[in-house]
Amino acid sequence: MAKRDYYEVLGVGKDASEEDIKKAYRKLAMKHHPDRNQSKGDEKSAKASEEKFKEAKEAYEMLSDGQKKAAYDRFGHAGVDPNMGGAGFGRGGADGAGGFADAFGDIFGDIFGAGAAGRAGGRSGVYRGADLRYSMELTLEQAANGFATDIRVPSWETCEVCKGVGAKPGTSAKTCGSCNGSGNVRMSQGFFSIQQTCPTCRGSGKVIPDPCTNCQGAGRVKQNKVLEVSIPAGIDEGQRIRLSGKGEPGTNSGPPGDLYVEIHIKPHEVFQRDGDDLHCEVPINFPAATLGGEIEVPTLGGKASINVTEGTQTGKTFRLRGKGIKGVRASYPGDLYCHIVVETPVRLTEKQKKILREFDSAVAEGGEKHSPRSRSFVDKMKGFFTAE
């Protein structure tokens, strides 16, 4: 059967750029890859997809190589088929496999889950250090006012003996013989090859024949370091402070990571924080609620006074402006909300109970004007009982 035109196979024109050819091939390779189609259970369909995959692979290998493409454009299939005595394959099969792997390398991870580590650091093997997280628990007062403190963080530090190189002083790392310093090796998988991180040097392209005795060739040692942290006033639960460059050191002189101090606020005995506002419950006794008057309430800065009106009920809220917390990015502090709770007296003496009964009788004689909410509730209950 005559071969189809390579441009027709990839669905591109003769004026297509190298990038257009690569994109077209990737699309077909992902669609017809055998590993993706064998699982469908249709043997005939899987076989057809495999043939299309091979056809697309061959077309890409020819059109992605400048020399082969020129020969194909001039002589057609005869220019690139050695069996037809034409211009030949140019650089040979090894280069063809390389071009295929280069184009398909970005999607190897989707199929095999391999090769990503080798590409991440490049051939230089230089990697940024890992970021670290430190959880710090604060009181509400500390979060509101801010302060400076020292923290002790376990971390990897650059080895002072080998200066992070990993090799014993006076020696140096050597080029990896498995990958010739590239950090990657090619592995054959059936009719195509894949590129993977070199298992010998782990992608660095270097091996250390005589490792540093202090760090065993790692280039870093684990130790505790003490850092000063400034907690800004008004910081809130879950917010983080970033200490740039205070994370783990990089590999092969790569930049260090960052340290993130994550803030957690301890529960407070009196206050509950809501953004920049504070809330608290203020219990008052029955006479104070009935007669009203001035009472003292707590704030983070000390004491304050509020005027309780006569006949105050449980749930009444008093707002003290500016007595909350000034957030990190706020222009002014929040407010303090005092929620009144009328406390019912307990463990009364017989004399106290007698006084209360007399008081209750006196209130009852006065009618509903002394207990408007109770009278309204009774009226509503009557409506329920009389409704059909």
Disulfide bonds with the S-S distance in Angstrom:
none
